[in-house]
Structures are given as C-alpha cells and as structure tokens.
Amino acid sequence: MQTSKIATLLYPVLAMAAAVLLLGSQAGCERQSAPAAGATTQTATQTAVQAEAPEPESSLHSSAAATETLRWQEGRDYVVLSPAQPVAPGLPQGRIEVLEMFWYGCPHCFSLEPYLQAWEPKKASYIHFTRVPVTWGPIHQLHARLFYALEELNRSDLHMAAFREIQAGDQLLTGRDVPETENLQVDFARRHGIDPDAYREVFNSSEVTEKVRHADELVRRYRADSIPFVFIHGRYATDAVHVGSQARLIELIDYLAAREHEGQ
C-alpha cells in the first residue's frame, strides 16, 4: 500500500486520534468499546471463588500442585476465554503460544516491557512468544506499522528504543498526517542506523500492511479492549491488574503455559 493510500484511509481522524495518546497515562490504556467479533471472557467478579485449603497430600508433587492452584485463582488472577481461540497456524506440536497485546503509546505497556525482555531469554523452550500491536484507531495502526517495519528490517532490537522515544522523549512518532508521520519515523530509523530509503520502502510495503491486517484480526478476535494484556494458548487471558504486579504476571504466564503444556 502506497503512502497516499494510507493517508486517504487515515488522515481524516489522525489529528483527533493523537489526543488519545496524550490521555493514555490517565485513561489506563483502554478502548471505549469492544470489537464486535471474537472470544468473550468472564469478569473477575463473575467468576472469582475462594478455594478452601485442600486435604494434606501424600506426595510432594501433589502438595506443590495444590499450592500453585491456591496461589493462582481463575477469575481473580486470570480469566478463561470462551470460546477458546485458535493458535497460530503451523505452531509445532508441544509449543505453547503466548501473545502480548500492546501499544507504544501506553505507559503501562512501557512499564511491563523490561520484565518481558528479562523473561524472554529464560522462558521455557516450549513457549512461543509474540508481541501484537493493537490497531484500535489511526494512531495505533501507524505505531503498528513502526513495530512491523522494524521487524521486517531485522531491527526488533529497537523495540524498547521506540518505547522510550514515545514515552520519555516527548516524541509521539506520529504527525498531523501520514506523510509527516512517515518522516518522523524515518528520522527515528536514521538516528538508529537504518537507511532512510530502506525504512520508507518497508513502511509502505505490502508485507507490513499484511502484518497490520493480521494484528487487527487478532485484536478483534480476542476482544482486546485494554492493554497490556496477555493471552496464553488461546485459552487464558490476564494482565498485571489482575495479579497485582508485573513480576507476578510473568510468574502466572509461566504457570499457565506449563499447565497447558502438561495437558497436551
């Protein structure tokens, strides 16, 4: 898709959408209305139950499992998706898919990112972790193009740099229209060692357009109305709000992924 076509689709509401970014830290990175299609979830107040202490187990393994069950409560720490969602096509048997939905303009996503980056090298080998940028509106879609352009250029190492530029650098990397946005992102890429022409080509490429389209499909299917949110193998959803901290969220991801892996 060429820049002019992107501009035709996005320009009419881009200026208004930019205001959403400035409100992100106050609004909690939520979307006002849910997409029409996809999975539904039960709220914590609908499903939370207080488990009673189990009877003493005869084995250490059973005791540890019971402790974990008590530590993590469905409805309080995570919700079960109904219906469960399909995982990525071609995912090898035995691999567990973990999706994080995020937005560069979300301060909560920015706060979670260091925990995810510390976890990635140590996560279980069977976990297949994928970041998915939300596509709620024009500004989100343009940030999604930034994410996927960096990925196409094999510069995903700049993911945190993009976060810092937007969250701490007083630069949204979006402008009054799509051409200005492209120029701002080209300048960001240039300052981090990427050829400006290479970035422009990839930013407007069909490959990036297709990845943004697929991200939009996932966001709609999972009904991702707040971020950051994590989905484990199409069956569970959770976030730091549910569990109380980013560190506990990482622990819960490991627990749910391991439980799903053991059940395969």
Beta strands, then each sheet from edge to edge (+ up, - down):
strand 1: 40-41
strand 2: 79-82
strand 3: 96-102
strand 4: 127-133
strand 5: 229-232
strand 6: 236-238
sheet 1: 1+ 2- 6+ 5- 3+ 4+
end
